[in-house]
Amino acid sequence: MAAYFDFVCKKCGWAITAPAEGGDVNMDSFVVYFKCLDCKKVFGRCYDMGVVYVEPGTCTKCGSTHTIEWKPSDGCPECGGELENQGVLCWED
């Protein structure tokens, strides 16, 4: 079961819907969120179960591989501000 939350930056208003831990495990796969260090976009990437090494994601906006794993507690990718959890958006079974 997965819970997705709405997060909003207290400083600039940037928003995202994501799992609180920045990733999620599904039945036969898992999702990891990345932040692009070039354009600052956050995006999720799905991997098949059994993957031992999570390779860096390729940014879906600019195509850069200059990315790092990201979770909401890391803060806003745009301004570095704190993200406020607005509550559960949906539960997935």
N, C-alpha and C positions, 0 to 999 in steps of 0.2 A: 504494500500500500504506500502511496506517495502523497505528500502534501506539498502543494505549491502555494507560495505566499506572494503578496504584492509588497514590494519594497520601494520606498520613495526617499530620495536624498533630502535631508533636512536643509541643506545649504542651497542647492541649485534646482531641485525638483526632478532630477533624472529618475526614471522609474524602470523597474523590471519585475517580471513574474518568474520566480525561480524557487527551487527547494532551499530551505534554510541553510543546509550544509553545502550548497553549491554543486550538488550532484545527486543522482538518484539511481537506484537499482530497480530494474524491471524484471519480468519473468526470465528472459534470456539475453538481456543486455543491460548496460548501464550508461548513464549520461554524466559527462563531466563538463563543467563550464570553464571557459577560458576568457581572458582579457587580452586584447591586442594592444601591444605596447606602442604601436605606430598610430592607429586611428582611435584607440580607446574603446572600441566596440566590445561588448560582452556577447558571447554566443555559446551554445551548447553543442557538444559532439557526442554521438552515440557509438558505443563500442560493444562488440559481442562478448558474452561472458567467457571467461578463461583467458582474457588478455592480461598479461602480467605487467607489461610496460605500456603506460599511456603516453603515446607520442604527442608532441605539441600539435595543437589544432591549427588549421589554416583559416585565417580570418575570412568570414563570409562577406565582408564589406570591401577590404582592400587587397586581399590575397596574401598578406604577410604571414610568415611563419614565426614572427617575433612575438610569441604569445606565452602567457603563463596561466596556470590554473587559477581560478577565481572563485570566491564564495562571498555572499553578502556581507559577512563580518570583515572583509577586506576593505569595505567602503566603496564610495562612488568612484567609478573609473574616470569620470569626467573632471571632478574637482577635488576628490579625496575626502569629501564630507561623509558624515555618518549616515547610514541607511536606516530608516525607520520601518519596522515591520508593521504593515497595515492589516495583517490578519490573513487567515486561510482563504485562498481563492477557490481551490477545488481539491477534493480528495480523489485519488485514482486507485482503483482496486485491481 
